[in-house]
Amino acid sequence: MEEGFEDLIASYIENKVGISEYFLSPELANHLKQNLLDLNQKSLLMAAGIGNSEKLSYDGAIRSDSIYWLDKKHNNVFENAFFDQIDAFIIYLNESCYAGITGYEFHYSLYDKGDFYLKHLDQFKNNPSRKYSMISYLNSNWKESDGGELMIHQENNNQKISPTQGKTVFFKSNELVHEVLVTQNARMSITGWLKSD
């Protein structure tokens, strides 16, 4: 477990984007993916908005994915295992980097064929509590023609990241403009933010 944590932190320090290829075990990733598919089959996912509760809007020309918020109150064994992993990572991050993280929020995200999310920052202008963004991918057998890559924009160094199953990406929420490129096949993830209130 700590090896995946160190992969995220070391690569983040090197180029502002942390990547761990195996932050999620194959078993956990498969169970979480099945949860997402079951929720979608029951029509429980909702259109993703832009902004927070104070300034929430919906614009399919900017963002077209669907989401479902994770909550420990759901008492889903696999989602709780994911939360346990995040709790352990936060302890490791706070102890090794003095990050001061005190909470988090995560949701499932589903991009169907043709979906995308244009360039944006994750930290709200009216609320700076989001400190780090984390995305854990749930796409087995992903291939380049499936699209849906995460494009991170840095000066002279744009980085295109494939959304392959088990991979987790980690970066500062207020620093890096990023986008999700148009998907050609269903693209699934758990996306969220480590917060400091």
Secondary structure, DSSP 8 states (H G I E B T S, - for coil): -HHHHHHHHHHHHHHS-EEETTSS-HHHHHHHHHHHHHHHHTT--EE--BS-TTS-B--TTTB--EEEE--GGG--HHHHHHHHHHHHHHHHHHHHH-----EEEEEEEEE-TT--EEEE-SSBTTB--EEEEEEEE--TT--GGGB--EEEE-TT--EEE---TT-EEEEETTT-EEEE--BSS-EEEEEEEEE--
